[in-house]
């Protein structure tokens, strides 16, 4: 676990990164934001991001389907959409399963 907790928010992640790089929280925050922005931008343009031994961020296409309104039971159309996905790499899977 990153900080010994089950859930880590962005501020805790910034603190952890800052301590690992012996830098300031501001530097760590800018670096994290840059990574997230780069990944988001690549996915938005239809690409994927492969981080060797960590995992792959990609876009999955969902087909249009018909669902049901849970209150009325009436059929409704659910439009096709794109969804971000993450596939864990081998080293990340091994780290999680230790």
N, CA, C and O atoms as a DFTB+ gen file, in Angstrom:
392 C
 N C O
     1  1       0.844      -1.177       0.000
     2  2       0.000       0.000       0.000
     3  2       0.888       1.238       0.000
     4  3       1.951       1.263       0.620
     5  1       0.434       2.244      -0.697
     6  2       1.232       3.441      -0.863
     7  2       1.514       4.125       0.461
     8  3       2.668       4.422       0.771
     9  1       0.502       4.372       1.227
    10  2       0.670       5.073       2.493
    11  2       0.182       4.241       3.672
    12  3      -0.031       4.779       4.759
    13  1       0.007       2.963       3.478
    14  2      -0.475       2.112       4.546
    15  2      -1.977       2.221       4.761
    16  3      -2.501       1.756       5.773
    17  1      -2.670       2.840       3.804
    18  2      -4.120       2.989       3.900
    19  2      -4.775       2.276       2.722
    20  3      -4.110       1.939       1.742
    21  1      -6.050       2.056       2.822
    22  2      -6.770       1.397       1.749
    23  2      -7.137       2.353       0.625
    24  3      -7.227       1.943      -0.532
    25  1      -7.352       3.625       0.954
    26  2      -7.726       4.618      -0.044
    27  2      -6.743       5.778       0.048
    28  3      -6.461       6.281       1.136
    29  1      -6.227       6.194      -1.101
    30  2      -5.287       7.308      -1.154
    31  2      -5.905       8.394      -2.020
    32  3      -6.285       8.141      -3.163
    33  1      -6.006       9.605      -1.478
    34  2      -6.513      10.702      -2.289
    35  2      -5.332      11.436      -2.934
    36  3      -4.176      11.089      -2.691
    37  1      -5.622      12.440      -3.746
    38  2      -4.565      13.105      -4.498
    39  2      -3.552      13.775      -3.576
    40  3      -2.351      13.707      -3.839
    41  1      -4.002      14.415      -2.511
    42  2      -3.069      15.085      -1.600
    43  2      -2.103      14.096      -0.967
    44  3      -0.919      14.394      -0.809
    45  1      -2.599      12.927      -0.607
    46  2      -1.740      11.900      -0.030
    47  2      -0.756      11.362      -1.074
    48  3       0.396      11.068      -0.752
    49  1      -1.208      11.238      -2.306
    50  2      -0.330      10.802      -3.383
    51  2       0.767      11.835      -3.625
    52  3       1.928      11.475      -3.821
    53  1       0.406      13.111      -3.611
    54  2       1.389      14.188      -3.782
    55  2       2.434      14.123      -2.673
    56  3       3.629      14.239      -2.944
    57  1       2.002      13.941      -1.435
    58  2       2.942      13.844      -0.312
    59  2       3.881      12.657      -0.479
    60  3       5.079      12.772      -0.221
    61  1       3.346      11.514      -0.909
    62  2       4.156      10.315      -1.088
    63  2       5.183      10.510      -2.195
    64  3       6.343      10.128      -2.039
    65  1       4.769      11.100      -3.307
    66  2       5.693      11.334      -4.417
    67  2       6.757      12.345      -4.014
    68  3       7.935      12.156      -4.317
    69  1       6.356      13.414      -3.337
    70  2       7.315      14.434      -2.904
    71  2       8.386      13.825      -2.000
    72  3       9.564      14.162      -2.126
    73  1       7.995      12.942      -1.102
    74  2       8.975      12.329      -0.198
    75  2       9.884      11.357      -0.950
    76  3      11.060      11.227      -0.608
    77  1       9.354      10.670      -1.972
    78  2      10.172       9.726      -2.757
    79  2      11.229      10.442      -3.595
    80  3      12.330       9.924      -3.785
    81  1      10.897      11.629      -4.095
    82  2      11.837      12.349      -4.957
    83  2      12.609      13.424      -4.207
    84  3      13.390      14.166      -4.803
    85  1      12.392      13.506      -2.903
    86  2      13.012      14.555      -2.086
    87  2      12.767      15.938      -2.686
    88  3      13.668      16.775      -2.740
    89  1      11.539      16.158      -3.134
    90  2      11.152      17.432      -3.726
    91  2      10.025      18.065      -2.938
    92  3       9.618      17.573      -1.885
    93  1       9.535      19.164      -3.471
    94  2       8.439      19.862      -2.803
    95  2       7.106      19.263      -3.229
    96  3       7.006      18.569      -4.241
    97  1       6.096      19.549      -2.435
    98  2       4.752      19.094      -2.785
    99  2       4.286      19.760      -4.079
   100  3       3.568      19.147      -4.869
   101  1       4.689      21.010      -4.297
   102  2       4.306      21.728      -5.519
   103  2       4.895      21.041      -6.749
   104  3       4.211      20.875      -7.759
   105  1       6.165      20.643      -6.660
   106  2       6.803      19.940      -7.785
   107  2       6.112      18.611      -8.049
   108  3       5.840      18.265      -9.198
   109  1       5.831      17.871      -6.989
   110  2       5.170      16.572      -7.126
   111  2       3.772      16.741      -7.716
   112  3       3.356      15.953      -8.566
   113  1       3.053      17.756      -7.273
   114  2       1.700      18.000      -7.778
   115  2       1.724      18.335      -9.265
   116  3       0.892      17.838     -10.024
   117  1       2.670      19.171      -9.688
   118  2       2.788      19.512     -11.117
   119  2       3.126      18.274     -11.938
   120  3       2.595      18.087     -13.032
   121  1       4.009      17.430     -11.412
   122  2       4.395      16.218     -12.141
   123  2       3.208      15.266     -12.281
   124  3       2.972      14.722     -13.360
   125  1       2.466      15.065     -11.201
   126  2       1.301      14.179     -11.236
   127  2       0.252      14.727     -12.195
   128  3      -0.314      13.977     -12.990
   129  1      -0.011      16.032     -12.124
   130  2      -0.980      16.650     -13.033
   131  2      -0.543      16.488     -14.486
   132  3      -1.372      16.226     -15.357
   133  1       0.755      16.643     -14.751
   134  2       1.268      16.506     -16.117
   135  2       1.067      15.082     -16.628
   136  3       0.689      14.885     -17.783
   137  1       1.315      14.097     -15.782
   138  2       1.130      12.694     -16.179
   139  2      -0.341      12.426     -16.480
   140  3      -0.667      11.854     -17.520
   141  1      -1.230      12.836     -15.576
   142  2      -2.665      12.614     -15.780
   143  2      -3.165      13.335     -17.032
   144  3      -3.949      12.775     -17.798
   145  1      -2.713      14.581     -17.244
   146  2      -3.134      15.338     -18.426
   147  2      -2.650      14.671     -19.707
   148  3      -3.378      14.619     -20.698
   149  1      -1.420      14.161     -19.686
   150  2      -0.864      13.490     -20.864
   151  2      -1.646      12.218     -21.194
   152  3      -1.959      11.955     -22.355
   153  1      -1.954      11.437     -20.166
   154  2      -2.728      10.212     -20.379
   155  2      -4.120      10.550     -20.892
   156  3      -4.593       9.938     -21.849
   157  1      -4.779      11.515     -20.267
   158  2      -6.127      11.914     -20.691
   159  2      -6.132      12.423     -22.125
   160  3      -7.026      12.084     -22.901
   161  1      -5.148      13.228     -22.479
   162  2      -5.068      13.773     -23.835
   163  2      -4.882      12.690     -24.876
   164  3      -5.507      12.723     -25.936
   165  1      -4.023      11.729     -24.576
   166  2      -3.788      10.641     -25.527
   167  2      -5.041       9.789     -25.705
   168  3      -5.372       9.402     -26.826
   169  1      -5.741       9.493     -24.605
   170  2      -6.977       8.711     -24.693
   171  2      -8.054       9.481     -25.453
   172  3      -8.793       8.897     -26.245
   173  1      -8.145      10.784     -25.217
   174  2      -9.154      11.606     -25.892
   175  2      -8.932      11.626     -27.400
   176  3      -9.884      11.755     -28.169
   177  1      -7.673      11.498     -27.822
   178  2      -7.385      11.504     -29.260
   179  2      -7.485      10.106     -29.871
   180  3      -7.196       9.916     -31.053
   181  1      -7.898       9.127     -29.055
   182  2      -8.110       7.776     -29.563
   183  2      -6.922       6.848     -29.412
   184  3      -6.969       5.701     -29.858
   185  1      -5.853       7.332     -28.784
   186  2      -4.657       6.514     -28.618
   187  2      -4.685       5.712     -27.337
   188  3      -5.702       5.635     -26.647
   189  1      -3.546       5.117     -27.036
   190  2      -3.392       4.394     -25.785
   191  2      -2.028       4.707     -25.210
   192  3      -1.128       5.148     -25.925
   193  1      -1.878       4.477     -23.916
   194  2      -0.621       4.735     -23.226
   195  2      -0.151       3.434     -22.599
   196  3      -0.836       2.860     -21.752
   197  1       1.026       2.970     -23.019
   198  2       1.593       1.731     -22.487
   199  2       2.770       2.071     -21.592
   200  3       3.753       2.662     -22.039
   201  1       2.665       1.697     -20.343
   202  2       3.749       1.865     -19.389
   203  2       4.286       0.468     -19.111
   204  3       3.666      -0.309     -18.385
   205  1       5.435       0.153     -19.687
   206  2       5.993      -1.197     -19.630
   207  2       6.074      -1.671     -18.180
   208  3       6.554      -0.955     -17.302
   209  1       5.602      -2.875     -17.954
   210  2       5.576      -3.551     -16.655
   211  2       4.590      -2.942     -15.655
   212  3       4.422      -3.482     -14.562
   213  1       3.943      -1.843     -16.000
   214  2       2.937      -1.265     -15.110
   215  2       1.549      -1.544     -15.642
   216  3       0.721      -2.131     -14.945
   217  1       1.283      -1.125     -16.883
   218  2      -0.027      -1.376     -17.465
   219  2      -0.295      -0.510     -18.682
   220  3       0.550       0.277     -19.108
   221  1      -1.483      -0.673     -19.226
   222  2      -1.885       0.044     -20.434
   223  2      -3.221       0.736     -20.200
   224  3      -4.186       0.130     -19.735
   225  1      -3.248       2.022     -20.537
   226  2      -4.487       2.796     -20.532
   227  2      -4.986       2.802     -21.965
   228  3      -4.220       3.089     -22.884
   229  1      -6.269       2.485     -22.173
   230  2      -6.821       2.451     -23.516
   231  2      -8.284       2.848     -23.499
   232  3      -8.894       2.998     -22.440
   233  1      -8.837       3.017     -24.697
   234  2     -10.247       3.392     -24.840
   235  2     -11.012       2.201     -25.388
   236  3     -10.620       1.613     -26.396
   237  1     -12.101       1.848     -24.726
   238  2     -12.980       0.763     -25.185
   239  2     -14.260       1.384     -25.738
   240  3     -14.815       2.318     -25.159
   241  1     -14.710       0.855     -26.854
   242  2     -15.953       1.332     -27.460
   243  2     -17.110       0.464     -26.984
   244  3     -17.067      -0.762     -27.089
   245  1     -18.131       1.107     -26.467
   246  2     -19.342       0.404     -26.047
   247  2     -20.403       0.580     -27.126
   248  3     -20.638       1.690     -27.602
   249  1     -21.030      -0.504     -27.500
   250  2     -22.086      -0.455     -28.512
   251  2     -23.365       0.114     -27.910
   252  3     -23.575       0.068     -26.698
   253  1     -24.205       0.647     -28.773
   254  2     -25.519       1.107     -28.342
   255  2     -26.345      -0.119     -27.931
   256  3     -26.298      -1.159     -28.588
   257  1     -27.085       0.015     -26.860
   258  2     -27.911      -1.096     -26.381
   259  2     -29.285      -0.586     -25.972
   260  3     -29.541       0.618     -25.941
   261  1     -30.144      -1.519     -25.667
   262  2     -31.458      -1.175     -25.127
   263  2     -31.499      -1.614     -23.682
   264  3     -31.191      -2.761     -23.358
   265  1     -31.884      -0.683     -22.807
   266  2     -31.999      -0.991     -21.392
   267  2     -33.434      -0.827     -20.941
   268  3     -34.340      -0.651     -21.756
   269  1     -33.629      -0.887     -19.647
   270  2     -34.977      -0.708     -19.096
   271  2     -34.936       0.324     -17.989
   272  3     -34.024       0.342     -17.163
   273  1     -35.948       1.186     -17.988
   274  2     -36.107       2.142     -16.911
   275  2     -36.510       1.342     -15.663
   276  3     -37.542       0.670     -15.681
   277  1     -35.720       1.400     -14.581
   278  2     -36.036       0.566     -13.416
   279  2     -37.358       0.932     -12.727
   280  3     -37.950       0.095     -12.046
   281  1     -37.813       2.148     -12.896
   282  2     -39.071       2.544     -12.253
   283  2     -40.291       2.112     -13.032
   284  3     -41.279       1.641     -12.469
   285  1     -40.202       2.281     -14.357
   286  2     -41.386       2.011     -15.169
   287  2     -41.290       0.710     -15.954
   288  3     -42.308       0.173     -16.391
   289  1     -40.086       0.204     -16.135
   290  2     -39.908      -1.005     -16.921
   291  2     -39.915      -0.761     -18.418
   292  3     -39.778      -1.696     -19.207
   293  1     -40.077       0.511     -18.814
   294  2     -40.103       0.839     -20.240
   295  2     -38.706       0.699     -20.836
   296  3     -37.714       1.015     -20.181
   297  1     -38.630       0.225     -22.078
   298  2     -37.321       0.143     -22.730
   299  2     -36.783       1.535     -23.053
   300  3     -37.539       2.429     -23.435
   301  1     -35.483       1.707     -22.897
   302  2     -34.835       2.970     -23.240
   303  2     -33.599       2.655     -24.079
   304  3     -32.998       1.590     -23.939
   305  1     -33.231       3.581     -24.941
   306  2     -32.042       3.410     -25.768
   307  2     -30.841       3.987     -25.030
   308  3     -30.879       5.110     -24.528
   309  1     -29.788       3.204     -24.976
   310  2     -28.537       3.647     -24.379
   311  2     -27.564       3.853     -25.531
   312  3     -27.240       2.912     -26.256
   313  1     -27.104       5.077     -25.694
   314  2     -26.251       5.432     -26.828
   315  2     -24.878       4.768     -26.732
   316  3     -24.407       4.430     -25.646
   317  1     -24.255       4.592     -27.882
   318  2     -22.884       4.093     -27.926
   319  2     -21.987       5.118     -27.237
   320  3     -22.260       6.317     -27.276
   321  1     -20.918       4.639     -26.610
   322  2     -20.009       5.552     -25.916
   323  2     -18.610       4.962     -25.871
   324  3     -18.396       3.803     -26.224
   325  1     -17.680       5.765     -25.437
   326  2     -16.305       5.330     -25.235
   327  2     -16.029       5.349     -23.742
   328  3     -16.536       6.204     -23.016
   329  1     -15.223       4.402     -23.293
   330  2     -14.930       4.288     -21.878
   331  2     -13.441       4.035     -21.679
   332  3     -12.864       3.181     -22.352
   333  1     -12.805       4.777     -20.750
   334  2     -11.390       4.511     -20.483
   335  2     -11.235       3.183     -19.746
   336  3     -12.048       2.840     -18.889
   337  1     -10.196       2.450     -20.085
   338  2      -9.909       1.157     -19.455
   339  2      -8.450       1.128     -19.039
   340  3      -7.623       1.870     -19.570
   341  1      -8.144       0.267     -18.086
   342  2      -6.761       0.048     -17.668
   343  2      -6.526      -1.444     -17.539
   344  3      -7.290      -2.150     -16.880
   345  1      -5.459      -1.921     -18.175
   346  2      -5.052      -3.318     -18.041
   347  2      -3.727      -3.340     -17.311
   348  3      -2.744      -2.761     -17.773
   349  1      -3.700      -4.008     -16.172
   350  2      -2.480      -4.069     -15.367
   351  2      -1.417      -4.910     -16.054
   352  3      -1.721      -5.911     -16.702
   353  1      -0.161      -4.488     -15.902
   354  2       0.969      -5.236     -16.431
   355  2       1.429      -6.307     -15.454
   356  3       0.939      -6.392     -14.328
   357  1       2.367      -7.114     -15.896
   358  2       2.822      -8.270     -15.128
   359  2       3.399      -7.878     -13.768
   360  3       3.039      -8.479     -12.755
   361  1       4.272      -6.901     -13.726
   362  2       4.912      -6.538     -12.453
   363  2       3.895      -5.959     -11.475
   364  3       3.968      -6.238     -10.278
   365  1       2.952      -5.163     -11.961
   366  2       1.910      -4.625     -11.080
   367  2       1.048      -5.740     -10.539
   368  3       0.714      -5.745      -9.354
   369  1       0.678      -6.690     -11.387
   370  2      -0.131      -7.843     -10.921
   371  2       0.621      -8.623      -9.855
   372  3       0.043      -9.005      -8.838
   373  1       1.903      -8.860     -10.082
   374  2       2.702      -9.592      -9.104
   375  2       2.814      -8.841      -7.783
   376  3       2.768      -9.454      -6.717
   377  1       2.960      -7.524      -7.843
   378  2       3.067      -6.710      -6.627
   379  2       1.781      -6.762      -5.815
   380  3       1.814      -6.811      -4.585
   381  1       0.651      -6.751      -6.509
   382  2      -0.646      -6.795      -5.834
   383  2      -0.899      -8.162      -5.200
   384  3      -1.562      -8.260      -4.167
   385  1      -0.371      -9.211      -5.818
   386  2      -0.631     -10.567      -5.354
   387  2       0.428     -11.119      -4.420
   388  3       0.459     -12.327      -4.186
   389  1       1.289     -10.285      -3.884
   390  2       2.320     -10.757      -2.943
   391  2       1.707     -11.157      -1.636
   392  3       2.418     -11.578      -0.724
